[in-house]
Amino acid sequence: MPHAGKVLVAAVVLVIAAQFLWRRWRQAQQRARRQLARLEFSELRESLQSEFLTAAAATGKPRGLSWKQCDLASGQLFAVDRVTGELYAFVGTTISFEAIPGGGMEDVDAVGNLRSATAVFVHRHGRWTTDGRVVFNLEPQEALVHFQESLRPED
């Protein structure tokens, strides 16, 4: 029996070491994928801006207004979903709207005012995308604080 006990202990140690190494390897792979995604974001910035404007306009919000233009600010803030591990990018943006005829906003003077917001992008299934999610009146750092329960700053 003493020999069987040594074999069992060795097997347990081997399993623990394998799990440790597997986790380290997995974390390194995730970091490498996120780093590549960050580089891709910069390269795709112009097309992502267009995709964002199209997706945001399709939401129908804010009611009575149509999306006229959005200009992404330079720089971005990356965050990671605490559950899924997906990479998010928060980008400051300036948005302009125009009133939709018959939408009830034609007589509102503030319609033409530029709006400051944060555009939200996600790296999902190996590509950057957006559903047009926007956080009005918050800069990217403030938006990350707003979502701190579900997102953490990217390493």
C-alpha positions in Angstrom: 0.0 0.0 0.0 2.8 2.6 0.6 3.7 2.4 -3.1 0.0 3.0 -4.1 -0.1 6.0 -1.8 3.0 7.6 -3.4 1.5 7.0 -6.8 -1.8 8.7 -5.7 0.0 11.7 -4.3 2.1 12.0 -7.4 -1.0 11.8 -9.6 -2.7 14.6 -7.5 0.4 16.8 -7.7 0.5 16.2 -11.5 -3.2 17.1 -11.9 -2.8 20.3 -9.8 0.3 21.3 -11.8 -1.4 20.6 -15.1 -4.4 22.8 -14.0 -2.1 25.6 -13.0 -0.2 25.5 -16.3 -3.4 25.2 -18.3 -4.8 28.4 -16.6 -1.6 30.3 -17.2 -1.6 29.3 -20.9 -5.3 30.2 -21.2 -4.7 33.6 -19.6 -1.8 34.3 -22.0 -3.9 33.3 -25.0 -6.7 35.7 -23.8 -4.3 38.5 -23.3 -2.8 38.0 -26.8 -6.3 37.9 -28.4 -7.3 41.1 -26.6 -4.0 42.8 -27.7 -4.7 41.9 -31.3 -8.3 43.1 -31.0 -7.0 46.5 -29.6 -4.8 46.9 -32.7 -7.6 45.9 -35.0 -9.9 48.5 -33.4 -7.5 51.3 -34.4 -7.4 50.0 -38.0 -11.2 49.7 -38.3 -12.0 52.9 -36.5 -13.5 54.7 -39.6 -15.7 51.8 -40.6 -16.8 51.2 -37.0 -17.8 54.9 -36.8 -20.1 54.4 -39.8 -21.4 51.1 -38.4 -22.1 52.8 -35.1 -24.0 55.7 -36.7 -26.2 53.2 -38.8 -26.9 51.0 -35.8 -27.7 53.9 -33.5 -30.0 55.5 -36.0 -31.9 52.2 -36.4 -32.7 52.2 -32.7 -35.3 55.0 -33.1 -33.9 56.8 -30.0 -34.1 59.5 -29.1 -37.7 59.7 -30.2 -38.6 62.4 -32.7 -34.9 62.9 -33.8 -32.8 61.4 -36.5 -29.1 60.9 -36.2 -27.3 63.3 -38.4 -23.7 62.8 -37.6 -21.3 61.4 -35.1 -17.6 62.1 -34.7 -15.5 59.7 -32.6 -12.8 61.4 -30.5 -9.3 60.1 -30.6 -8.4 57.4 -28.1 -10.5 54.8 -26.5 -10.9 53.0 -23.2 -11.0 49.2 -23.2 -12.8 47.1 -20.7 -13.5 43.3 -20.2 -16.8 41.8 -19.4 -16.5 40.1 -15.9 -18.6 37.1 -17.0 -18.0 36.5 -20.7 -14.5 37.9 -21.0 -15.5 39.9 -24.1 -13.5 43.1 -24.9 -15.4 46.4 -25.0 -14.2 49.7 -26.3 -15.6 53.0 -25.0 -15.0 56.0 -27.3 -16.0 59.6 -26.7 -18.2 61.0 -29.5 -20.0 64.1 -30.4 -23.4 63.6 -31.9 -25.7 65.8 -33.9 -29.4 65.2 -34.5 -32.1 66.8 -36.6 -35.8 66.8 -36.0 -38.0 64.3 -37.8 -40.9 66.1 -39.6 -44.0 65.4 -37.6 -42.1 63.9 -34.8 -42.9 66.7 -32.3 -39.3 68.0 -32.0 -39.4 70.5 -34.8 -39.9 73.5 -32.6 -37.3 72.6 -29.9 -34.3 74.9 -30.2 -32.0 72.4 -28.5 -32.4 69.8 -31.3 -29.4 71.4 -33.2 -27.1 71.3 -30.2 -24.2 68.9 -30.3 -24.3 66.1 -27.7 -21.4 64.6 -25.9 -21.6 60.8 -25.3 -19.7 57.6 -25.2 -20.1 55.1 -28.1 -19.9 51.4 -27.1 -18.2 48.7 -29.2 -17.7 45.0 -28.5 -15.2 42.4 -29.8 -17.5 39.4 -30.3 -16.9 36.2 -32.3 -13.5 37.5 -33.5 -14.7 40.8 -34.8 -15.5 44.3 -33.6 -19.2 45.3 -33.8 -21.7 47.7 -32.3 -25.4 47.7 -31.7 -25.5 51.4 -31.5 -25.4 51.6 -27.7 -24.5 55.1 -26.6 -24.1 56.5 -23.1 -25.1 60.2 -23.2 -23.4 62.8 -21.0 -20.6 60.6 -19.8 -17.0 60.4 -20.9 -15.5 56.9 -21.5 -14.0 56.8 -18.0 -17.3 57.8 -16.4 -19.1 55.2 -18.5 -16.8 52.5 -17.3 -17.5 53.5 -13.7 -21.2 53.4 -14.6 -20.8 49.7 -15.8 -18.2 48.7 -13.1 -20.4 45.8 -11.8 -20.3 44.0 -15.2 -17.1 45.4 -16.7 -13.5 45.9 -15.5 -10.7 48.0 -17.0 -8.7 46.0 -19.5 -5.2 45.0 -18.2 
